[in-house]
Amino acid sequence: MSENTTFTWMPEDVKALISEWAQEDIQNILEGKSKRNAVAYDKMTQRLHDQGILCSKTQLIGKLKYLKKQFTDGKKKNRSGGGRDDILKVCPHWDQLVPILDHEWTYKATC
């Protein structure tokens, strides 16, 4: 796929991306130095292609960055006393991202 081609992430594509991102082998690669991240991104892109999701590596990286930003925004919302609904508004994939991005994260319910 050309790097300049527009790719629209459908909800099922994002779900598949998060699933691949959560895979143990991918996480092991990403825990290493950033120079090795390209290997993980290549593997994720190929696995998504195998599922019929034809994004480029650049598009995949862009979506991962966007998901990380949403997660960070969700954490900020939680710290400021926002409830679960508020968190899900800024980070719709919250529950799937917690185990990937913050292994020690726990939702702090505000009563």
HELIX and SHEET records of a PDB file:
HELIX    1   1 PRO A   11  TRP A   21  1                                  11    
HELIX    2   2 GLU A   24  LEU A   30  1                                   7    
HELIX    3   3 SER A   34  ARG A   36  5                                   3    
HELIX    4   4 ASN A   37  ASP A   50  1                                  14    
HELIX    5   5 LYS A   57  ARG A   79  1                                  23    
HELIX    6   6 ARG A   84  VAL A   90  1                                   7    
HELIX    7   7 TRP A   94  LEU A  101  1                                   8    
END                                                                             
